[in-house]
Amino acid sequence: MRPDELTALGQQLRADAVRVSDRAGSGHPTSSMSAADIAAVLLAHHLRYDFDRPDHPANDRLVLSKGHASPLLYALYRAAGAVDEDELLTYRTLGSRLEGHPTPRLPWVDVATGSLGQGLPVAVGMALAGQRLDRLPYRVYVLSGDSEMAEGSVWEAVEHAAYEHLDNLTLVVDVNRLGQRGPTRHGHDLDAYARRLHAFGWHVVEVDGHDVEALDTAFAEARSTTGRPTAILARTRKGRGAEAAEDREGLHGKPLKDAEAVVAELGGVRHARVAVQAPPDGEPPAPAPGSVPPGSVAGLPRYEVGDTVATRTAYGHALEAVGSALGRVVALDAEVGDSTRTGFFAKAHPDRYVECYIAEQQMVAAAVGLAARGYVPYASTFAAFLTRAHDFVRMAAVSRAGVNLVGSHAGVAIGPDGPSQMGLEDLAMLRAVHGSTVLYPCDANQTARLVAAMAGLDGIRYLRTTRGDLPVLYGADEEFPVGGSKVLRRHDDDRVTLVAAGATVHEALKAADLLEREGVPVRVVDLYSVKPVDADTLREAAAQTGCLLTVEDHHPEGGIGDAVAEVFADGGPAPRTVRLAVRSMPGSATPEEQLHEAGIDADAIAAAVRLMVERVIA
């Protein structure tokens, strides 16, 4: 397109953003208007994308990090011929694919955005896939707002991208000066951003974001830059093109008054269509070996009943085996691979291992980006540190991403390191994520089987592992279906059912032995699938014993106790239930002392059962 045609296309995108926001009665037209010229130049001259085949492996990727500017993205899709006028006008209405912030309900959207500061971190994962795994020449473009440059996650991504020399990644910052409530930290000072990006090793281009020829040159410069990522800092004006709105405060997130007049000011409704460049031919190299169903993974580690093995160790060996069987499995870690045991995978499959260092947000974001490119990521760190990345996990669910998260060193059972290292909130955090699966194995063979099963699940999958060695309870050929449980002790005259998972299964078994010698038979259920939970087994146990006691190495809120209680929250008969959990703030002590102090060891369980039985008799 000629420069005048690019300028006209930018005006078309602005007018469309104004129209759809006005029709919906909500939206962010001014944030869309500032970046319209950027979008026009990118779409017409630089993006290589087959909109009829969004799964084309060589398509460039476009991540709208400033997801509130969705009217601009949808206007771009109309200009590309992917969305028609009728659908464009359904923006923000019930059932429409054109949501307030973009999600993968649209086939051209790889990841959901809108929680600011996430677009670039996720794009780093996509760029890693292109450079290291797909080995295809597609580029990853990120359109970011200047406000979100204050997010720490952005700078985790900036450093990681430079470290990995991701020259297939281009960040465009729409520096429009105005945020949600007023001016941004640096306003229009492009050099303030440039100094920071230069310091991290990025190539930086400063440009007038409304000069289409300068933008065209900047995008070409980004494509020709090798060995490092490029940031285009585009100075723009919010509400560009509308005299009553341009560079004015107080209009963020609001439709413009007298939208019809504004559209006329912008040149009226246009219907230009852009012949978007086709991606180059190419397919990623076939994974070696090829993918196989997770249930048939060969080479999983096998442990003998009675051995003592930490479930984190079993996880590491199982992940190595799954990586050998499934060529699209990728492992990520936050510089604790020796502890999480992902180091086993790193040695066996170094080309598919991503070291994210102490940057948990970036680790989860990169996993989401890799998943968007068709890979099966396993991201591991201490369970406690996943809390830093919770918003990325939440948004991964919105993205319909398939991501495996593994949290080691869970609970007070880790011992003397103290509470800063103890994951005591992780089960609640992951159970609350939409569509998630939460697994908590108690022995090595169970862990290995569940690690393999995770590769074939949808959504966010979480596996909780333990630091200390635990006795192997199950044979290597035992099956552990997701959504199931195992009844480890059962008698016809059981008085109470003990429900435990992970480390507390072993304490429950010890308590069962103590109680049996006292003539109090109890049932023991290993609730290794915390979500989805095995409601049928729990209801049967409740009907037969009348009393349930849950015991967990976790805070009482949101964990196993709540998962069990929810089974009986339908208004039907509910059993007498007691919950043992970590209710005090731990300190430093041995694992045995920690369990005792928290009131979740065998002695505490047995004492609670005795009290329950006495009260039932009374």
LINZI-V744003 format. One record per helix or strand. SS is the DSSP state (helix for helix, strand for strand). FROM is the first residue (numbers start at 1). TO is the last residue. If there is no record, write none. Layout:
SS&FROM&TO ; SS&FROM&TO
//
This chain:
helix&3&24 ; helix&29&34 ; helix&36&46 ; strand&48&48 ; strand&61&64 ; helix&67&79 ; helix&85&88 ; helix&119&134 ; strand&140&145 ; helix&147&150 ; helix&152&163 ; strand&169&175 ; strand&178&178 ; strand&183&183 ; helix&190&200 ; strand&203&208 ; helix&212&224 ; strand&230&235 ; helix&259&265 ; strand&277&277 ; helix&294&296 ; strand&308&310 ; helix&311&325 ; strand&329&333 ; helix&337&340 ; helix&343&348 ; helix&350&352 ; strand&353&355 ; helix&360&372 ; strand&376&382 ; helix&383&398 ; strand&403&408 ; strand&410&410 ; helix&412&414 ; helix&419&421 ; strand&423&423 ; helix&426&431 ; strand&437&439 ; helix&444&454 ; strand&460&464 ; strand&469&471 ; strand&486&489 ; strand&496&500 ; helix&503&517 ; strand&522&526 ; strand&529&531 ; helix&535&545 ; strand&547&551 ; helix&560&567 ; strand&576&580 ; helix&591&598 ; helix&602&617
//
